[in-house]
Amino acid sequence: MLDKLKAIKERFNEVSNLIVQPDIISNMQKYIKLNKEFKDLSPIVKTIDKYISVLKNIDEAKEILNVEIDEELRQLAKLDLDESEELKSNLEAEVKILLIPKDPDDSRNAVVEIRAGSGGDEASIFAGDLFRMYTKFIDSKKWNQEIMDVNEGISGGFKEIIFSVSGADVYGLLKYESGVHRVQRVPQTETQGRVHTSAASVVVLPEVEDFDIELKESDIKKETYCSSGPGGQSVNTTYSAVRLTHIPTGVVAQCQDQKSQIKNYAKALKVLRSRIYDIELKKRNEEIAGQRKTMVKTGDRSDKIRTYNYPQGRVTEHRIGLTLYSLNEIINGDLDKIVEELKIAENAEKLKTG
């Protein structure tokens, strides 16, 4: 393993040198790629340095024990050796996790789509609750959020809402949210206090750059229409809303959030690009899932992934059998425990399958 770690460190030093070269800086695509590699390798190299230092300590302690006759110095060396051996074991486990190939999309920004499912008005209200949960989680991470498209429901809910999130490692943390979220509670409209079950679906797409997906203008059908609000009332009388259809795949994206047609077009294009990229991503994930039968799923939108049970104050994460009795904290954006457990489960599966 040591040879592999030294090779990683050599590559890190090579990348560190490359990203300051003028010809690399002037080539944006190369610079972004190398800069990402530099960021990905940095934490691994820090751990490698610690690991190599511990190996050196172990060798020195063993050397002292081999030649030293003073009992007090031998005891100190023995103590140092025991501590270093334990640290070595911990660092080896850490290095193995760090060496697991990262999803190349983890560092990307994300486009999140929330849609009300079964349950009528209550499903729409729940979609609104999920949106506010994610907004608070996004705020806690100091990420940025921008609404792309909205179809409002009742009581602060949504039939559909699409928004983009930008920041550090956004997709890597939000991708686990894709799937069907289920709520069990007494609806506001229920007069007899009966618990109802409603659902909303969440789709998290990696946001892609222009050079990741090349879209030909001739392949895109553009339609414009008047934006409309709740109840179908006209928001404005100009054709500012934009609907784009990618003719080869049939993928559609629309935006009516802005008063400017140009801004709506740019936002719709961003969603369209992410949805087309996601088609290829799903194919790749299906291949990986075929190799890892019990891997945490992040791509199947029909899977029921989580239940929020209000009467019991319980949240159940079905993919890993995790139950937490902290519904209020979670619905107010404290998703860290769930995300961390999902990451641990996925990494454990990757280590098992090599």
N, C-alpha and C positions, 0 to 999 in steps of 0.2 A: 504493500500500500504506500510505503514511503516514496518509492519511485514515482508513483502516480501523483502524489501530493507535490513533489518537487517539480514535476512537469506543469502542474497547475500554476505554481508560483512563477515559473519561467514565463508562462503565457501571460500571466497578470503583468509582469514587468514589461513584456513586449507590448501589450495593449496600452499600458501607462505611457510608454514612449510614443506609440503611434498617434494617440488622440491629441497630441500637442503639435503634430506635424502640419504645416500649412496646407499641403495638398489634401490631407484628410479633412481638415476643418472646412475647406472650400467645397468638399463633396458631402452634402447634407445627409444623404442616405447612408454613406459609409460611416460618417461621424456618429449618427444616431445609433447605428448598429454596434459600433465599437464602444461607445459611451455606455450603452446598456450592458455590454459584456463586462466592462470595467466595474459597474455597480454590482452586477451579479457575483463577480469574483471577489470583490472586496471583503465581505464577511467570511468567505471560505479561507482566504489568505490569512486573515487575522487569527482564525482558529488553527490553521496550519502552523503559523509562527509559534503559537502557544504550545502546540503539540511537539514541535521540534525542540523547543526550549525544555519541555518536561523530559523528553528522551535524553537530552544532554545531562539533565540533573540526575536521572537514573544511572547513567553511565558513570558519572562522577561519584555518586554515593557508593556504587558497587566497587569502584576503584579504591575508595577509602577503606571499605570493609576488607578488601583483599590485602592491603599493605599496612594498615594502621594497627598498632598493638595497644594504644591507649584506650582503655575501656570507655571513658567518658566520650571521647570523639567517635568511637564506634557506635555508641548508643544514639548520638546525635545523627550520625549517618544513617543508622537503621530507621530512625524516626522520619528522616527526610525521604528515604527510599519508600517507606510505606505510604507516605502522603503523595509522593510523585506517582507511584503505581496506581493509586486510586484515581488521581487526576487524569492519568493516561487513559484509564478505562472510560472515564466520563467523556474525555475529549474524542476518543475513538467513536463513541456512540454519536456524538455531536457531528463529527466529520461525516459519518455515514449518511446522516440526515441531509447535511449540506450538499453531499455529492449526488443526491437524487436529482436527476435532470428536472429543472424547473419547466413548468408550462411556459412556452415562449410568449404566451399572451398575458401572463399574470401581471406584468408591469403596465399593461395598457389601461387607458380610461375605459369607461363602460357606458352602454346605453341600456337603461332599465325600462321594461314595459310591464305595467300592472293592469290586469283586466278582471273585472267582476265575473264570477262564474255562476254556479248554481246557487239559488237562494234569494233571487229577486232583489228588492231594495236593500235588504240586509247585506247581500254580497257586495253591493256598491259601497255601502258604508264601511264594510270591512276592507275593501280596496283602498279607501281613504285612510283607514287606520294603518294599513301597511305602508302607504306612502309617507305618512307622518313618522312612522317608526324608522324608515330608511333615512328620512331627512335628518332626524336627530342623530342617527348613527353617523351619517355623512358629516354633520357639524362637529361631532366628537373627534373625527379623524382630521378635521381642518381641510376637508376636500371642498371642491366647488360643484354646485349643482345648477343645471339649467333646464327649464321645462321645454320640451320639444313639441308636444301635442297633448291636448286635453279634451276629453268628452265627459262632462260633469254628470253626476247622478244627484241623489237627494242627500240632505243633511250632511253636507261637506264631503260626500263620497264621490266616487268616480266610476263610470262605466269602463273607462280606459284612461290611463295617463302614461305618457312616455317622457323620460327625462334623461339627460346625460350627466355623468359624474366624472370629474377630472381630479387628479391628484396622484400620490405615490401608491403604486401597487393596488389600484382600485379594483380591477377585474379579478385579481388573485384572491381578494377577500369577498367580493360580492357574487362571484360565480356560483357559490354554493346555494344561493337563494333561488335559483331557477327550479320551478316545479309548482305543484299545487299546494297552496296553504289553506288550511281548513280552520274555521272558528266554530266553537260551540258556546252559545250564550243565549240569554233571553233577549230577543229583539226589542227595540224601542216601541214597536207597534203591537207587541204581544200583550194582551190584557190578562191572560190566565197564568202568566209566569212560566210558560213552557220553554224549555231549552230547544233552540233550533240549531241545525248545522248548515253553515254556508261556506262558500269557497271562493278563492280568487287565485288566478294564476300569475306567476312572476316569470319573466324571461329576462335574463341578463346576457347582453351581447358585448363582445370586445369591440371597442371603437377602433376603427382602422384608418390609416392615413391614405392620401391620394395614391402614393406609390405602392401600397399594399394590394389594392384592388383597382385595376384600370377599367374604368367604365367609358365605353364609347358613347358619345352624345347621340349617335344614330340608333343606339340600342335602348334609349330612354324615351318613353312617351310622357310628355308633360301636359297636365290639365290644370286649369285654374278655376276657382269658384269662390263665392262669397263665404267668408267665415261666419259661423253661426254659434250661438251660445245655448244654454239650457232651454229646452222647450222649442228649439228651432228658430228663436228670434234672431234677426240679423244683427251681427256685431258691427259690420260695416257694409257699405254698399259697393265697395271696390272688389275686384277679383284678386284678393291678396293671398287667399289660401291656395296651397299647391299640393297636387297629388302626382307622384312619379311612379311609373311602371317600368320595370326592367323587362323588356320584351323577351329575351332568351330564357329567363327563368320564371317569369310571371310574378316576381317579387314586387310588392307595392309598399310605398311609404308616403305619408302625407304630413303636412304641418299647416296649422292655421293660427299658431300662437302669436305671431307678430303681425303688425299692420303692414309691414313691408313685404311685397311679394319676393323680393330678392333675398331677404333674410329667411323667409319661410322655405324658399327653394334650397338655400344652403343647409338648413336644418334637415329637410326631408332627404337631401342627398347624403347627409351623414348617416341617417338611419338606414337608407337603402343600401349604402356601402357595407354597413355592419351586418345587415341581414343576409346579404349575398355571401359575405365572408363566413358567416355562421353556418351556412349550408355545408361548406367544406370542413369547418370545424366539427360539425356533428358527425361527418363521415369518419374523421380522424378519431373522435372520441369513441365511436362504435367499434373501431378496430382495437383500441386500447382496452375497452370494456370486455371485448372477446378474450383478451389475454388475462384480464384480472376480473374474475367472475364476481367477486364481492366488493369491488372497488366502489367508493362513494360516488354516486351518480351526480353529475352536474349538468347533464344535457337533456335528459328526458323530461319534457314539460308536462307529460300526462301523469307522472308519478306524484302521489300524495307524499310530500316530504315532511310536513310539520302540522301539528294541531295545537291550537290555542284554546284551552278550556277555561272559560271565565269562572264558572261556579266553583271549580277546584283550585283556581289560581295556578294552573299547570300548563306548561309547554312541553310537548313531546316531539323530539326530533327522530322520526321513524327510521331514517337511514342507518343510524348507529345505536338505536335503542336508548337514547338519552332522554331522561325526564327531569325537568327543573321546575321547582315550585316558586318561580320568581316572574310570573307573567307580567306584573306591573312594570318591573324594571326592563324586561325584554321589549314589551310593546312601546316603551319610552326610549328605545334605541340602544339598550345595552345588549348587543349581539356578540360581544367578544368571546364569551364562554362557549357559545354554540359554534362559532367559526373556528375557534382554537381546537375544540374536540373533533370537528370534521376534518381539519387539517392533519391532526395526529392520526386519525383513523386511516386517512388516505395514504399518509407517509408509511404507516405500518404495513399496509397492503403492498405498497411499492417495494418495500424492503423484503417482504416475504417472497415476492415474485421476481425479485432481482431486476 
